[in-house]
Structure formats: C-alpha cells, structure tokens
Amino acid sequence: MQDMEKQEAQSVQQDNQAADAAAATAAEQAAPAAAAEPTLEDKLAAAEAKAAELQDAFLRARAEGENIRRRAQEDIAKAHKFAIEGFAESLLAVKDSLEMALKIENASLESLKEGVDMTLKQLSSAFEKNKLQEVNPQAGDKLDPMKHQAVSAVPAEQEANTVVAVLQKGYMISERLLRPALVTVAQGK
C-alpha cells in the first residue's frame, strides 16, 4: 500500500509540475500578446491625438474660408469703386474741349457750332466705347414699355400705341435700361 501511495503522490506531483509548466508557458505566451495589444490608456491617448489633429485641420480650413471670403469682398469693393474708371477717362476729353471753348473770347457763332459738334462726337465716341447706346424710336414704331415711357397720347393718323414723337432719347448700358425714351403715342381711334 505504501507503494501505491508513493506512486499516487508521484503522479499528483507530476500532474502539478505539468500544470505549473503549462501555466508558465501560457503566461509567457500571454505576456507578448498583452504587450502587442494596446491598453485602454494607449487607445485614449491615440484618440485624443487624432481629435487634436482633426480640430487643427478644421480650424485651418475655417480660417482659409474666411480669408477667401474677405478677399472676395475686397475684390468686389474695388470693382464697384473703379467700375466707371474707363468711362470717366473717356469723358475727360469732352470736359477739356468744353473748357477750351469757354476760354475763347471772340468766338463766332460758326466756330462755336463747330466746337460743339466736335465735342458731341467725342461724347458719342465715349458712349460707344463704354457700351452706352441710345434708345431713339422712330415715328410709327410700336411702343415698347421696356424701353419707352409714354408721356401723353395724342390724336394721330397712325395705329394706336405707336410712337408719334420722341421728346427725349433714352439710353441703355449694355443690355440694361439706364433711362427710357420719353415719347408721345397715338391715341386709339
């Protein structure tokens, strides 16, 4: 019986040693796996770093957007401020001609008329250069409320709502009406 007890004790001892060895091996294998897997603190630090990076990128993008908006507003303000620069430059010659005409002391009616005619040509050239067009309907043209303003209706031997006479020319700049032509129109019969 003692032999059996000895064998049983040896068997339990061998089982314990095998279990200890297995536990040690498992612990050794778990240690590198635990070292390879990041801890919650590591994950939190990485997430905070990523959040800080994204916030920085967002703030930079927002600042760039504000800079673009500000530059666009400055460009628009400059465009409004200097939009008539070309037109004003072309009118300077007209002003110079008028000032020179006023300096002449003994001007004849003929020379004044010639000077006014030349000045009118300069002004017409400035208008044409800057896309300022006359609205001057002919007698008998149909009244166009987008370009003409009827001041009165008069009896006439023509179709109703047609132009009888132009009292004042109108003007358009590019395709936009600046001032309508003032006209009298034929009354309905």
Contacts in CASP RR format, 6 or more apart in sequence:
PFRMAT RR
TARGET T0000
AUTHOR 0000-0000-0000
METHOD contacts of the structure
MODEL  1
MQDMEKQEAQSVQQDNQAADAAAATAAEQAAPAAAAEPTLEDKLAAAEAK
AAELQDAFLRARAEGENIRRRAQEDIAKAHKFAIEGFAESLLAVKDSLEM
ALKIENASLESLKEGVDMTLKQLSSAFEKNKLQEVNPQAGDKLDPMKHQA
VSAVPAEQEANTVVAVLQKGYMISERLLRPALVTVAQGK
38 46 0 8 1.000
86 130 0 8 1.000
87 126 0 8 1.000
87 130 0 8 1.000
87 132 0 8 1.000
90 125 0 8 1.000
90 126 0 8 1.000
90 129 0 8 1.000
90 130 0 8 1.000
91 123 0 8 1.000
91 126 0 8 1.000
93 122 0 8 1.000
93 126 0 8 1.000
94 119 0 8 1.000
94 122 0 8 1.000
94 123 0 8 1.000
94 126 0 8 1.000
97 115 0 8 1.000
97 118 0 8 1.000
97 119 0 8 1.000
97 122 0 8 1.000
98 119 0 8 1.000
101 107 0 8 1.000
101 112 0 8 1.000
101 115 0 8 1.000
101 116 0 8 1.000
101 119 0 8 1.000
104 111 0 8 1.000
126 132 0 8 1.000
127 133 0 8 1.000
127 134 0 8 1.000
127 171 0 8 1.000
130 173 0 8 1.000
131 173 0 8 1.000
131 174 0 8 1.000
132 171 0 8 1.000
132 172 0 8 1.000
132 173 0 8 1.000
132 178 0 8 1.000
133 171 0 8 1.000
133 172 0 8 1.000
133 173 0 8 1.000
134 169 0 8 1.000
134 170 0 8 1.000
134 171 0 8 1.000
135 147 0 8 1.000
135 148 0 8 1.000
135 169 0 8 1.000
135 170 0 8 1.000
135 171 0 8 1.000
135 172 0 8 1.000
135 177 0 8 1.000
135 179 0 8 1.000
135 180 0 8 1.000
135 181 0 8 1.000
136 166 0 8 1.000
136 169 0 8 1.000
136 170 0 8 1.000
136 181 0 8 1.000
137 144 0 8 1.000
137 147 0 8 1.000
137 148 0 8 1.000
137 163 0 8 1.000
137 166 0 8 1.000
137 181 0 8 1.000
137 183 0 8 1.000
138 163 0 8 1.000
139 158 0 8 1.000
139 162 0 8 1.000
139 163 0 8 1.000
139 164 0 8 1.000
139 165 0 8 1.000
140 158 0 8 1.000
140 159 0 8 1.000
140 162 0 8 1.000
140 163 0 8 1.000
140 164 0 8 1.000
140 186 0 8 1.000
141 162 0 8 1.000
141 163 0 8 1.000
142 161 0 8 1.000
142 162 0 8 1.000
142 163 0 8 1.000
143 150 0 8 1.000
143 161 0 8 1.000
143 162 0 8 1.000
143 163 0 8 1.000
143 183 0 8 1.000
143 185 0 8 1.000
146 177 0 8 1.000
147 170 0 8 1.000
147 172 0 8 1.000
147 177 0 8 1.000
147 180 0 8 1.000
147 181 0 8 1.000
148 163 0 8 1.000
148 180 0 8 1.000
148 181 0 8 1.000
148 182 0 8 1.000
148 183 0 8 1.000
149 180 0 8 1.000
149 181 0 8 1.000
149 182 0 8 1.000
149 183 0 8 1.000
150 183 0 8 1.000
150 184 0 8 1.000
150 185 0 8 1.000
151 167 0 8 1.000
151 182 0 8 1.000
151 183 0 8 1.000
151 184 0 8 1.000
152 184 0 8 1.000
152 185 0 8 1.000
153 184 0 8 1.000
153 185 0 8 1.000
153 186 0 8 1.000
153 187 0 8 1.000
153 188 0 8 1.000
154 164 0 8 1.000
154 184 0 8 1.000
154 185 0 8 1.000
154 186 0 8 1.000
154 187 0 8 1.000
155 186 0 8 1.000
155 187 0 8 1.000
156 162 0 8 1.000
156 164 0 8 1.000
156 186 0 8 1.000
156 187 0 8 1.000
158 164 0 8 1.000
158 186 0 8 1.000
159 186 0 8 1.000
160 185 0 8 1.000
160 186 0 8 1.000
160 187 0 8 1.000
160 188 0 8 1.000
160 189 0 8 1.000
161 185 0 8 1.000
161 186 0 8 1.000
161 188 0 8 1.000
162 185 0 8 1.000
162 186 0 8 1.000
163 183 0 8 1.000
163 184 0 8 1.000
163 185 0 8 1.000
164 183 0 8 1.000
164 184 0 8 1.000
164 185 0 8 1.000
164 186 0 8 1.000
165 183 0 8 1.000
165 184 0 8 1.000
166 181 0 8 1.000
166 182 0 8 1.000
166 183 0 8 1.000
167 182 0 8 1.000
167 183 0 8 1.000
167 184 0 8 1.000
168 181 0 8 1.000
168 182 0 8 1.000
169 181 0 8 1.000
170 178 0 8 1.000
170 179 0 8 1.000
170 180 0 8 1.000
170 181 0 8 1.000
170 182 0 8 1.000
171 177 0 8 1.000
171 178 0 8 1.000
171 179 0 8 1.000
172 178 0 8 1.000
END
